[in-house]
């Protein structure tokens, strides 16, 4: 028996994608045509990062609470090791790659982008 709610996985994936879109949206200057289009059209729902984060955390909390609500015992050491390998190892690899790329490729400010990108 599959105890997963695949629909919730899909919604969490869409919410994460909308957060990525929001960060891309923040990288463009306010006079860029794409920013104007996204602010004035129904497509602005694609860049509502704050709302997407709230939905993602609500769904994640529900999914993480399911084993407890079903009365299944949780092995916390196994859970911590699994989460560490799933989240922090890819995070460390991504940050390391970004730092190396920044050191060897970057030559300073990116004039066509906003402070959101340049201060990051």
N, C-alpha and C positions, 0 to 999 in steps of 0.2 A: 504494500500500500504506500503510495506516494503522499507524504505529509507536507509537500510544498504547495504554495499558492503561486503558480507560475504567472498569473496575472499581476500579482503584487511585485514579482521580480521585474516584470516588464515596466510597471509604473515607476519603480525605483530607478531602472535604467533610463527611462525618459527624463525623470527628474534630474539625474546626474548629467545627462546630455544638455538639458536646459541651463544648468549651472555653467557648463563649458561654454555654451553660446553666450551667456551673460558676460563671462570674462572676455571673450572675443569682442563682444559689443563694447566693453569698457576700453578696449585698446584703440578704438577709432576716435578721431577728433570729432567734436560736436558738429562741425560743418560738413562732415562726410555725408554723401547722399544716402548711404546705407543706414546711418544713424537717424536721419530725418525720416526715411521710409519706415524704419522699425518703431519710431516714436508715434507716427501718425496712422499706422495701419493695424489691423487685427493681429498681424504677425508679431506685435510687441509681446504677445504671450510667450513667444519662444525665448525671450531674454529676461524673463522675470525670475532672476536667480534666487532672490530672497524667498519667494514663495516655494520655489522648487526645493530649496534646502529644508524648509519646514516639512513639506510633504515627504521628502526622503527620510528625515529623521523619525517622523511619525510612523511611516511604514516599517522602517528598520526596527523601531522599538516594538511594534506589534509582532514582527517576525521573530525577534529575539525572545519575546515573552511566551511564544507558543509552547515550547517544551515544558516550561514551568507550569503553564495553565493546564497542560495535558497530564501533569503529574509524572513526567519522565525525569529520572535523575540526571543531573548534569555533572560531568567530570570537569571541574574548572581548570585543572592543569592542562588537560587536553584542549579545552576551549582557548586558553591563553596562548598556548603554543601555536595552535591553528591560526588564530587571529594575527599573531605576530608575524608568522610566515606569509600570511595572505596580504597584510597591509604594510608592515614596516620594512620588510626586505625590498619590495618593489619601490616603496617611497624612497629608501636610501639610494637605490640604484638610479632612480629618476633625478634626485637632487644631485648626486655625484656627476651624472652625465651633464646636467645643466651647468654645473660649476665648471666642468672641464670645457664645455663648448663656449661658455662665457669667457674663460681665460684665453683660449686659443683663437677664437673667432671675433669676439666683440671688440669694437674700437671706440666704445663710449655710448653716447646718447643716440637714440633713434628718433630723428626729428619728426618723422611722419606719424609717430604714435604719441599717446597722452602720457601724463605723469604716472598713471596707473602702471604702465609697462616700464617706463624708464626708472622708476623708483623701486621696482621689484628686482 
